[in-house]
């Protein structure tokens, strides 16, 4: 299989050395089983984060992903990268966000680690509650969990591992409801 590791390279990026998230019960696809992989540690800069999201989206399109699947991945990875930079690292230029993106024709694996203190996702308020519906923040984690096939935070809350299965039947059922 034609496996390449991150064609684009940012000056301040370097390869990851972090082990897979032990809290994630999901299958972590080996790099050689994927058609494209990118592993980078990027600065806490939203522009750099968006550049890497675009690399991921381009590779998903090359792997013939489209429609709802592309939209769901874009929304979830955008929320996750922005959260890592803004809330995790607090835009601290001395801190990095580690990205591990893997793409195949049937699976998208995303692992994002920030250097922040972490948080407890279960402590977040219910953004669908009437009291919080009009608040501008607090929807990202809920969106991520709704848009991805699987999404797991590590115990510390500074690492998010996500999988999106292409044409996942679980999303067809949700749309029918």
C-alpha positions, -999 to 999 in steps of 0.1 A, spaced: 0 0 0 12 35 -8 18 49 27 33 83 30 38 103 62 27 140 59 39 154 27 35 190 39 59 201 66 59 233 87 92 247 100 82 242 136 67 208 132 83 175 142 73 139 143 53 125 172 66 100 196 35 96 218 21 61 222 -15 53 213 -41 64 239 -45 35 263 -80 47 274 -93 43 238 -109 9 234 -111 15 197 -89 -1 171 -58 20 163 -50 13 127 -14 6 119 2 32 96 10 7 69 -27 -2 66 -36 34 58 -33 52 25 -21 84 41 -7 94 75 4 126 91 21 129 125 31 163 136 35 185 166 23 219 156 26 252 174 -5 265 193 -15 286 163 -49 285 147 -36 292 112 -12 263 114 -40 241 128 -62 250 99 -34 242 74 -32 207 88 -70 202 88 -69 211 51 -42 185 45 -65 159 61 -95 170 41 -76 169 9 -64 133 16 -100 122 25 -112 136 -8 -83 117 -26 -95 85 -8 -130 92 -24 -147 104 8 -176 128 2 -208 143 14 -219 137 50 -187 118 59 -165 147 49 -187 172 66 -187 153 98 -149 148 99 -143 185 91 -166 197 118 -152 174 145 -116 179 137 -121 216 135 -137 216 170 -110 194 184 -80 213 170 -94 247 181 -102 233 215 -67 220 219 -51 253 209 -75 277 227 -87 258 258 -59 232 262 -28 252 254 -44 286 259 -26 297 227 7 295 246 34 297 219 57 275 240 33 246 238 25 223 209 -5 202 198 3 168 186 -17 155 156 -19 120 143 -42 118 112 -46 85 93 -68 80 63 -79 49 43 -108 45 19 -130 32 47 -116 48 79 -104 81 93 -84 80 126 -76 113 144 -56 116 176 -50 151 191 -30 158 222 -25 192 238 -1 202 266 -27 217 288 -40 206 322 -68 187 307 -105 186 318 -133 162 327 -156 160 297 -184 145 319 -184 178 339 -195 199 309 -229 214 311 -257 200 289 -257 226 260 -292 215 250 -306 225 284 -328 256 280 -306 275 304 -275 271 282 -290 270 246 -281 307 239 -246 305 253 -218 308 227 -196 281 241 -199 245 252 -211 227 221 -178 214 207 -175 182 227 -211 173 221 -207 179 184 -176 157 182 -193 128 199 -224 131 176 -204 135 144 -178 107 148 -182 70 149 -161 69 181 -146 97 203 -126 90 235 -108 114 259 -79 101 279 -82 102 317 -64 135 320 -87 151 294 -59 165 272 -61 139 245 -89 131 221 -89 100 199 -116 98 172 -126 74 144 -150 80 116 -160 50 96 -170 58 60 -207 53 54 -212 44 91 -248 29 93 -252 45 128 -255 79 111 -282 67 87 -303 56 117 -298 90 134 -310 109 103 -341 87 101 -352 96 136 
